[in-house]
């Protein structure tokens, strides 16, 4: 169903104008208008589905539960959900996709090991590990570079972030961790088309910090005042989003750019998390509302918007978490349907989210009209 919603804020009235013109001068500092087509994703016979990524062609990657109660990776395209299967085990999960339709995630082997998965053209490939038994692929860029994490062969069985390309899985290291104890950990969550990687790593005892990896160097991004931070996504401009506890201990969505980590606020509650950012700098994630509910959000140009305002209430669906947004403004995530079941969703942007003309333009136009009105009254 298509549903149009407009958000207006910072309403300003110019009270010095004649009454006949006053009604013309209700000016908003920002008005957003968008029309979305809402799609609730199904399952493979079970009760649950989640959508995790969407490429610029509207192809979606995620997981759906089978009638037997197992989660299976899916590819969704043109209203068709395809079960990607496993490596012989019971479960699998699709986490990322690129514009070629390649999908990455993980699948269980017949021995029960979780190992990184690449799915392309109907074929599943096991990407292997960094030496132990477990690995997960989290994202793939348009060049086919894949990132994720894998257990290593060190004594503490630590998990390290990896970059997989041309058939080789390379360990990209950590922020240090407890090297004296052989306990070092890092995870990779995203890679952009320039090869920059983001994720989080154990920096010191009990503290995981967000990082960006580029040119062979892993750099600590710091926090919002708490002990930890997690980077979830990076766009091709190098803008990074994620979440970090503030000094009060509450997770807050952040945008990191130009060496500065900025708190994006909330939908009225105390916590928020940013999960993805597109090339236009539009961010999506999840936030607590003033009433304590968990709602998906869109953040653009300094404004955080509850995505539920873009869905017709007759759908009886609560968008809880937005996990990805493509460069067309299409959004995926998951929420709760009328039956109380967790289901993946897609919001297809059918109008492109745009701001109306700047207030200054409107004001100048109306000032001209007012001047003409006054001149005529003085004659």
WOBEL-V229834 format. One record per residue. N is the residue number from 1. RES is the residue in one letter. SS is DSSP state (hx for helix, st for strand, lp for the rest). Layout:
# WOBEL-V229834
n=N res=RES ss=SS
n=N res=RES ss=SS
This chain:
# WOBEL-V229834
n=1 res=X ss=lp
n=2 res=X ss=st
n=3 res=X ss=st
n=4 res=X ss=st
n=5 res=X ss=st
n=6 res=X ss=st
n=7 res=X ss=st
n=8 res=X ss=st
n=9 res=X ss=st
n=10 res=X ss=lp
n=11 res=X ss=lp
n=12 res=X ss=st
n=13 res=X ss=st
n=14 res=X ss=lp
n=15 res=X ss=lp
n=16 res=X ss=lp
n=17 res=X ss=lp
n=18 res=X ss=lp
n=19 res=X ss=hx
n=20 res=X ss=hx
n=21 res=X ss=hx
n=22 res=X ss=hx
n=23 res=X ss=lp
n=24 res=X ss=lp
n=25 res=X ss=lp
n=26 res=X ss=st
n=27 res=X ss=st
n=28 res=X ss=lp
n=29 res=X ss=lp
n=30 res=X ss=st
n=31 res=X ss=st
n=32 res=X ss=st
n=33 res=X ss=st
n=34 res=X ss=st
n=35 res=X ss=st
n=36 res=X ss=st
n=37 res=X ss=st
n=38 res=X ss=st
n=39 res=X ss=st
n=40 res=X ss=st
n=41 res=X ss=lp
n=42 res=X ss=lp
n=43 res=X ss=lp
n=44 res=X ss=st
n=45 res=X ss=st
n=46 res=X ss=st
n=47 res=X ss=st
n=48 res=X ss=st
n=49 res=X ss=st
n=50 res=X ss=st
n=51 res=X ss=st
n=52 res=X ss=st
n=53 res=X ss=st
n=54 res=X ss=st
n=55 res=X ss=lp
n=56 res=X ss=lp
n=57 res=X ss=lp
n=58 res=X ss=lp
n=59 res=X ss=lp
n=60 res=X ss=st
n=61 res=X ss=st
n=62 res=X ss=st
n=63 res=X ss=st
n=64 res=X ss=st
n=65 res=X ss=st
n=66 res=X ss=st
n=67 res=X ss=lp
n=68 res=X ss=lp
n=69 res=X ss=lp
n=70 res=X ss=lp
n=71 res=X ss=st
n=72 res=X ss=st
n=73 res=X ss=st
n=74 res=X ss=st
n=75 res=X ss=st
n=76 res=X ss=st
n=77 res=X ss=st
n=78 res=X ss=lp
n=79 res=X ss=lp
n=80 res=X ss=st
n=81 res=X ss=st
n=82 res=X ss=st
n=83 res=X ss=st
n=84 res=X ss=lp
n=85 res=X ss=lp
n=86 res=X ss=lp
n=87 res=X ss=st
n=88 res=X ss=st
n=89 res=X ss=st
n=90 res=X ss=st
n=91 res=X ss=st
n=92 res=X ss=st
n=93 res=X ss=st
n=94 res=X ss=st
n=95 res=X ss=st
n=96 res=X ss=st
n=97 res=X ss=st
n=98 res=X ss=lp
n=99 res=X ss=lp
n=100 res=X ss=lp
n=101 res=X ss=lp
n=102 res=X ss=lp
n=103 res=X ss=st
n=104 res=X ss=st
n=105 res=X ss=st
n=106 res=X ss=st
n=107 res=X ss=st
n=108 res=X ss=st
n=109 res=X ss=st
n=110 res=X ss=lp
n=111 res=X ss=lp
n=112 res=X ss=lp
n=113 res=X ss=lp
n=114 res=X ss=st
n=115 res=X ss=st
n=116 res=X ss=st
n=117 res=X ss=st
n=118 res=X ss=st
n=119 res=X ss=st
n=120 res=X ss=st
n=121 res=X ss=lp
n=122 res=X ss=lp
n=123 res=X ss=st
n=124 res=X ss=st
n=125 res=X ss=st
n=126 res=X ss=st
n=127 res=X ss=lp
n=128 res=X ss=lp
n=129 res=X ss=lp
n=130 res=X ss=lp
n=131 res=X ss=lp
n=132 res=X ss=lp
n=133 res=X ss=lp
n=134 res=X ss=lp
n=135 res=X ss=st
n=136 res=X ss=st
n=137 res=X ss=st
n=138 res=X ss=st
n=139 res=X ss=st
n=140 res=X ss=st
n=141 res=X ss=lp
n=142 res=X ss=lp
n=143 res=X ss=lp
n=144 res=X ss=lp
n=145 res=X ss=lp
n=146 res=X ss=st
n=147 res=X ss=st
n=148 res=X ss=st
n=149 res=X ss=st
n=150 res=X ss=st
n=151 res=X ss=st
n=152 res=X ss=lp
n=153 res=X ss=lp
n=154 res=X ss=lp
n=155 res=X ss=lp
n=156 res=X ss=lp
n=157 res=X ss=lp
n=158 res=X ss=lp
n=159 res=X ss=st
n=160 res=X ss=st
n=161 res=X ss=st
n=162 res=X ss=st
n=163 res=X ss=st
n=164 res=X ss=st
n=165 res=X ss=st
n=166 res=X ss=lp
n=167 res=X ss=lp
n=168 res=X ss=st
n=169 res=X ss=st
n=170 res=X ss=st
n=171 res=X ss=st
n=172 res=X ss=lp
n=173 res=X ss=lp
n=174 res=X ss=lp
n=175 res=X ss=lp
n=176 res=X ss=lp
n=177 res=X ss=lp
n=178 res=X ss=st
n=179 res=X ss=hx
n=180 res=X ss=hx
n=181 res=X ss=hx
n=182 res=X ss=lp
n=183 res=X ss=st
n=184 res=X ss=lp
n=185 res=X ss=lp
n=186 res=X ss=st
n=187 res=X ss=st
n=188 res=X ss=st
n=189 res=X ss=st
n=190 res=X ss=st
n=191 res=X ss=st
n=192 res=X ss=lp
n=193 res=X ss=lp
n=194 res=X ss=lp
n=195 res=X ss=lp
n=196 res=X ss=lp
n=197 res=X ss=st
n=198 res=X ss=st
n=199 res=X ss=st
n=200 res=X ss=st
n=201 res=X ss=st
n=202 res=X ss=st
n=203 res=X ss=st
n=204 res=X ss=st
n=205 res=X ss=lp
n=206 res=X ss=lp
n=207 res=X ss=st
n=208 res=X ss=st
n=209 res=X ss=st
n=210 res=X ss=st
n=211 res=X ss=st
n=212 res=X ss=st
n=213 res=X ss=st
n=214 res=X ss=st
n=215 res=X ss=lp
n=216 res=X ss=lp
n=217 res=X ss=st
n=218 res=X ss=st
n=219 res=X ss=st
n=220 res=X ss=st
n=221 res=X ss=lp
n=222 res=X ss=lp
n=223 res=X ss=lp
n=224 res=X ss=st
n=225 res=X ss=st
n=226 res=X ss=st
n=227 res=X ss=st
n=228 res=X ss=st
n=229 res=X ss=st
n=230 res=X ss=st
n=231 res=X ss=st
n=232 res=X ss=st
n=233 res=X ss=st
n=234 res=X ss=st
n=235 res=X ss=lp
n=236 res=X ss=lp
n=237 res=X ss=lp
n=238 res=X ss=lp
n=239 res=X ss=lp
n=240 res=X ss=st
n=241 res=X ss=st
n=242 res=X ss=st
n=243 res=X ss=st
n=244 res=X ss=st
n=245 res=X ss=st
n=246 res=X ss=st
n=247 res=X ss=lp
n=248 res=X ss=lp
n=249 res=X ss=lp
n=250 res=X ss=lp
n=251 res=X ss=st
n=252 res=X ss=st
n=253 res=X ss=st
n=254 res=X ss=st
n=255 res=X ss=st
n=256 res=X ss=st
n=257 res=X ss=st
n=258 res=X ss=lp
n=259 res=X ss=lp
n=260 res=X ss=st
n=261 res=X ss=st
n=262 res=X ss=st
n=263 res=X ss=st
n=264 res=X ss=lp
n=265 res=X ss=lp
n=266 res=X ss=lp
n=267 res=X ss=st
n=268 res=X ss=st
n=269 res=X ss=st
n=270 res=X ss=st
n=271 res=X ss=st
n=272 res=X ss=st
n=273 res=X ss=st
n=274 res=X ss=st
n=275 res=X ss=st
n=276 res=X ss=st
n=277 res=X ss=st
n=278 res=X ss=lp
n=279 res=X ss=lp
n=280 res=X ss=lp
n=281 res=X ss=lp
n=282 res=X ss=lp
n=283 res=X ss=st
n=284 res=X ss=st
n=285 res=X ss=st
n=286 res=X ss=st
n=287 res=X ss=st
n=288 res=X ss=st
n=289 res=X ss=st
n=290 res=X ss=lp
n=291 res=X ss=lp
n=292 res=X ss=lp
n=293 res=X ss=lp
n=294 res=X ss=st
n=295 res=X ss=st
n=296 res=X ss=st
n=297 res=X ss=st
n=298 res=X ss=st
n=299 res=X ss=st
n=300 res=X ss=st
n=301 res=X ss=lp
n=302 res=X ss=lp
n=303 res=X ss=st
n=304 res=X ss=st
n=305 res=X ss=st
n=306 res=X ss=st
n=307 res=X ss=hx
n=308 res=X ss=hx
n=309 res=X ss=hx
n=310 res=X ss=hx
n=311 res=X ss=lp
n=312 res=X ss=lp
n=313 res=X ss=hx
n=314 res=X ss=hx
n=315 res=X ss=hx
n=316 res=X ss=lp
n=317 res=X ss=lp
n=318 res=X ss=st
n=319 res=X ss=st
n=320 res=X ss=st
n=321 res=X ss=st
n=322 res=X ss=st
n=323 res=X ss=st
n=324 res=X ss=st
n=325 res=X ss=st
n=326 res=X ss=lp
n=327 res=X ss=lp
n=328 res=X ss=lp
n=329 res=X ss=lp
n=330 res=X ss=lp
n=331 res=X ss=st
n=332 res=X ss=st
n=333 res=X ss=st
n=334 res=X ss=st
n=335 res=X ss=st
n=336 res=X ss=st
n=337 res=X ss=lp
n=338 res=X ss=lp
n=339 res=X ss=lp
n=340 res=X ss=lp
n=341 res=X ss=lp
n=342 res=X ss=st
n=343 res=X ss=st
n=344 res=X ss=st
n=345 res=X ss=st
n=346 res=X ss=st
n=347 res=X ss=st
n=348 res=X ss=st
n=349 res=X ss=st
n=350 res=X ss=lp
n=351 res=X ss=lp
n=352 res=X ss=lp
n=353 res=X ss=lp
n=354 res=X ss=st
n=355 res=X ss=st
n=356 res=X ss=lp
n=357 res=X ss=lp
n=358 res=X ss=lp
n=359 res=X ss=hx
n=360 res=X ss=hx
n=361 res=X ss=hx
n=362 res=X ss=hx
n=363 res=X ss=hx
n=364 res=X ss=hx
n=365 res=X ss=hx
n=366 res=X ss=hx
n=367 res=X ss=hx
n=368 res=X ss=hx
n=369 res=X ss=hx
n=370 res=X ss=hx
n=371 res=X ss=hx
n=372 res=X ss=hx
n=373 res=X ss=hx
n=374 res=X ss=hx
n=375 res=X ss=hx
n=376 res=X ss=hx
n=377 res=X ss=hx
n=378 res=X ss=hx
n=379 res=X ss=lp
